[in-house]
Amino acid sequence: MASFPEFLNDSSIHDGPGAKVPLPRAGFITLSLLMAVFSITAVVLNATVIVVTLRHKQLRQPLNFALVNLAVADLGITLTGSVPSVVTNAVGYYITGRVGCVLEGFCVALFGITALCTVALIAVERLFVVCKPLGTITFQSKHAAGGLAISWLWSLIWNTPPLFGWGSYQLEGMGTSCGPDWQSRDLKNVSYIICYFSLCFAVPFVIIVVSYSWLLYTLRQVAKVGGCAAARAESKVAWMVVMMVLAFLVSWLPYATLALTVVYNPDVQLAVLVKVVPIYMAKSSTVYNPLIYIYMNKQFQRYAIPLLMCGRDPWPSEEDVSDVTLVTPLNKISPE
């Protein structure tokens, strides 16, 4: 197993203006502009979430810890991955060398898997608070903090091995960004990628599906005897769940599919767009996440929208059933 300094000195990355590029100049400029739009939007949305939480004590509740953690992780992805991609695509080649590639790959992967784990954590928290599978146990700050610690620790555990020889971080896509090396045929890389996507993609996805399926099933049972209020609750939550699962799949399934396809069939010939689009779709999750998980939450809307609109709120506040059902035990939802 390679030591960390030896790994950084690996000369397998070749960059520079003379390197072979798979896209015309206009293609790189287009990617740079798209990433600039996504980066600015992601920074504004996620920074807004963090700022309003720091400014308003009402938002610093245990159930909101995961939402803020998601914003922090997404902001990290943007600053360490999306913003550098704007620059590297603008010049048409990777400019920071081997050390820069390793640092970018590690940071983006660390923040990215933390974000995925946090999305799964949100699903579990809502399941426990709404359905109360453990009975009368109250969800407290220590539970929320413990969940966040697990998310970061799990991500750190599975993103550190490439720094020491099991797997590696290499150029991907158009050669203007770095990530886990899923293109190498080396046994260490192949074994790492299989474990990585199985435990860092498949596991969070299963948790999300199981948690929200349980939640919807419970709400459906309540709706049968709970009248109009419970029926509205089920409808609101169902829409929210569909959006959440679709966002997860749209953001990460293409990337995971691309990586595993290359791992299992190294000789497969893929078009340039097939190699590029999944990578940038994964990075676009930094915009989807705050829109779906936070700006569909009336608590955050009440403070975030006026901040973004310079004090004006174009949507008058009104009671939203989806908020109630996602953070309130079912025994507190009374029929009309």
Secondary structure, DSSP 4 states (H G I P E B T S, - for coil): ---HHHHHT------STTS--SS-HHHHHHHHHHHHHHHHHHHHHHHHHHHHHHH-GGG-SHHHHHHHHHHHHHHHHIIIIIHHHHHHHHHTS--SHHHHHHHHHHHHHHHHHHHHHHHHHHHHHHHHHHH-TTTTPPP-HHHHHHHHHHHHHHHHHHHSGGGGTSS-EEEETTTTEEEE--S---HHHHHHHHHHHIIIIIHHHHHHHHHHHHHHHHHHHHHHHHHHHHHHHHHHHHHHHHHHHHHHHHHHHHHHHHHHHHHH-TT----HHHHHHHHHHHHTHHHHHIIIIITTSHHHHHHHHHHHTTT--SS-----HHHHHHHS-GGG----
